[in-house]
Amino acid sequence: MELHFTVEGGAATKPLEVELAQLVVAGWAGRDRAAIEHHIEELAAIGVPRPSTVPLYYRVAESLATQAESIQVIGTESSGEVETFVFSAGGEMYVSLASDHTDRKLETIGVAISKQLCAKPLARKAWRFAEVAGHWDEMIIRSHIEENGARVLYQEGPLASLRPPLELVAGFTGGAALLPDGTGMICGTVGAIGGIRPSPSFAMELFDPVLGRSIEHAYRIVSLPEVA
């Protein structure tokens, strides 16, 4: 899967093409037990079974990654989750933004299967991880959904509430501090304000208050008929 990013940083920007060969979703990635338990209970409220351990690393098809402005899903019971996205290219790690869009109906049957069913929207902008590593915890992720024609804040929280990306990477690689080239990891989310629910659109942002910049992406959800 070929992805195209614009890398911002320093005095100039540069294009970066990445051949994504492996896509990983790090689930249950809260930094403290209370935050994890909140998300577990949030999902339990819609019938999702508790995880066997935390964090968990779900492998999904790399072809699910998309930088398009819309995705197609079966039915009307799916929703997005704003998450950071780290990936390696040329021996260097970068950070961008992703939505772990998930079928919530199927999630009650099997989390791994539900994640495989939906595309994973990615932003088109990226930063060098080295530029933000020192103030990672100060950055904020947030998302907005559309309800009754209005833009509504759906998620917002500091990255300090989630496990550091290098910790997640080491947990997946068996101790290595860098993902293999061509591997991308979606790194966990914060709770939904008002509960998990679908929306016809999803807008997300990674905000860096130290360097005064953001990565943003938005997409629409096209529901296909659920037939038997």
C-alpha positions in Angstrom: 0.0 0.0 0.0 1.6 3.3 -1.1 1.1 6.3 1.1 2.0 9.9 0.4 2.9 12.3 3.1 4.1 15.9 3.3 6.7 16.0 6.1 6.7 19.4 7.9 9.6 20.5 10.1 12.5 22.9 10.2 12.7 25.4 7.4 11.1 23.3 4.7 8.7 20.6 3.9 9.3 17.5 1.8 7.3 14.8 0.2 7.6 11.3 1.5 6.3 8.1 -0.2 6.0 5.1 2.0 5.3 1.5 0.9 3.2 0.3 3.8 3.8 -3.5 4.3 2.4 -4.0 7.8 -0.3 -2.2 9.7 -0.7 -2.7 13.5 -3.5 -1.4 15.8 -2.3 -1.0 19.4 -5.5 -1.5 21.5 -6.1 -0.7 25.2 -3.2 1.6 25.2 -4.1 3.9 28.1 -1.1 4.8 30.3 -2.9 4.3 33.7 -5.3 1.6 34.7 -8.1 4.1 35.4 -8.0 5.4 31.8 -7.9 1.9 30.4 -10.8 0.8 32.6 -12.8 3.8 31.5 -12.4 2.8 27.8 -13.1 -0.9 28.6 -16.3 0.1 30.4 -17.2 2.4 27.5 -17.0 -0.4 25.0 -18.6 -2.9 27.4 -21.6 -0.6 27.4 -22.1 -1.5 23.7 -21.4 -5.2 24.3 -17.6 -5.5 23.6 -15.9 -8.2 25.7 -13.0 -7.2 28.0 -9.5 -7.7 26.6 -7.4 -10.7 27.7 -4.4 -8.4 28.4 -3.3 -4.8 27.8 -2.1 -3.5 25.5 -3.0 -5.8 22.6 -1.6 -5.6 19.1 -4.1 -6.3 16.4 -2.7 -7.0 12.9 -4.9 -5.7 10.1 -4.4 -5.8 6.4 -2.2 -3.0 5.1 -4.6 -2.4 2.3 -7.1 -0.9 4.8 -4.9 2.2 5.1 -6.4 5.1 3.1 -5.8 8.8 2.7 -9.1 9.4 0.9 -11.8 11.8 2.0 -14.5 9.2 2.3 -14.8 5.5 3.3 -17.5 2.9 2.7 -18.9 0.7 5.5 -21.5 -1.9 5.8 -24.6 -0.6 7.7 -24.7 2.3 10.1 -23.1 1.0 13.3 -19.4 2.0 12.8 -17.5 4.9 14.2 -14.1 6.5 14.2 -11.4 6.9 16.9 -8.7 9.5 16.7 -5.2 8.1 17.3 -1.6 9.0 16.5 0.0 7.0 13.8 3.7 6.2 13.9 5.6 4.6 11.0 9.2 4.1 9.9 10.8 4.9 6.5 14.4 5.1 5.6 15.4 4.1 9.1 13.6 7.1 10.7 10.3 7.2 12.6 7.6 9.7 11.8 4.3 10.6 13.4 0.9 11.3 11.7 -2.7 10.9 12.5 -5.2 8.0 12.0 -8.7 6.9 12.7 -9.2 3.4 13.9 -12.7 3.2 12.3 -14.4 0.1 13.6 -17.7 -1.8 13.1 -19.3 -1.6 16.6 -21.9 -4.3 15.9 -19.3 -6.8 14.9 -17.0 -5.6 17.7 -19.3 -7.3 20.2 -18.5 -10.6 18.5 -14.8 -10.2 17.8 -12.6 -7.1 18.2 -9.9 -8.3 15.7 -12.5 -9.1 13.1 -14.3 -5.8 13.5 -11.1 -3.8 13.0 -10.4 -5.7 9.8 -13.8 -4.8 8.4 -13.3 -1.0 8.2 -10.8 1.2 6.3 -8.3 3.1 8.5 -8.2 6.8 7.4 -4.8 8.5 7.6 -3.7 12.1 7.4 -1.5 13.3 4.5 0.8 15.3 6.8 3.6 13.9 9.0 6.3 15.1 11.4 9.6 13.6 12.3 9.2 11.8 15.6 12.5 13.2 16.9 11.0 16.7 16.7 8.1 16.0 19.0 9.6 13.2 21.2 10.7 15.6 23.9 7.2 17.1 24.4 5.1 14.2 23.3 2.9 14.2 26.4 1.9 17.8 25.9 0.4 17.1 22.5 -3.4 16.7 22.2 -5.6 14.6 20.1 -9.2 15.5 19.4 -12.1 14.7 17.1 -15.4 16.1 16.0 -18.5 14.4 14.6 -21.6 15.7 12.9 -24.9 15.5 14.8 -28.1 17.1 13.6 -26.1 19.2 11.1 -23.8 20.6 13.8 -20.1 20.0 14.5 -19.8 18.4 18.0 -16.6 17.7 20.0 -16.4 13.9 20.3 -12.9 13.2 21.8 -10.2 15.3 23.3 -7.3 14.5 25.5 -3.5 14.8 26.0 -1.1 12.1 24.8 0.1 11.9 28.5 -3.0 9.7 29.1 -1.8 7.1 26.6 1.3 4.9 26.6 4.4 6.4 25.0 4.8 5.3 21.4 8.3 3.9 22.0 6.9 1.7 24.7 4.2 0.4 22.3 6.8 -0.1 19.6 9.1 -2.1 22.0 6.1 -4.2 23.1 5.4 -5.1 19.5 8.9 -5.7 18.3 10.2 -7.5 21.3 12.3 -4.7 22.6 13.5 -2.8 19.5 13.0 1.0 19.7 12.2 1.4 15.9 9.6 -0.2 13.8 10.8 -2.0 10.7 10.7 0.1 7.6 7.2 0.0 6.0 5.5 -0.8 9.3 2.9 1.6 10.7 1.2 1.5 14.2 -2.0 3.1 15.3 -1.3 4.0 18.9 -4.5 4.2 21.0 -7.3 6.7 21.7 -9.0 8.7 24.4 -12.6 8.3 25.6 -15.6 9.5 23.6 -17.5 12.4 25.1 -21.1 11.3 25.5 -20.5 7.7 24.5 -19.5 5.9 21.3 -21.8 6.5 18.5 -21.9 6.7 14.7 -21.7 9.9 12.6 -21.9 10.7 8.9 -18.5 12.5 9.1 -15.4 12.4 11.3 -12.8 15.1 11.7 -9.6 14.6 13.7 -6.6 16.6 14.9 -3.2 16.2 16.5 -2.2 19.5 18.1 1.3 20.4 19.1 1.1 23.4 21.5 4.9 23.7 21.8 5.6 24.1 18.1 2.2 25.6 17.4 1.1 23.3 14.6 -1.5 20.7 13.8 -2.1 17.6 11.7 -5.7 17.4 10.6 -7.8 15.1 8.5 -11.5 14.6 7.9 -13.5 12.0 6.0 -17.1 11.1 5.3 -18.7 7.7 6.0 -20.8 6.2 3.2 -23.1 3.4 4.5 -23.7 0.5 2.2 -26.9 -1.5 2.6 -26.7 -4.5 4.9 -28.4 -7.4 3.1 -28.8 -11.0 3.8 
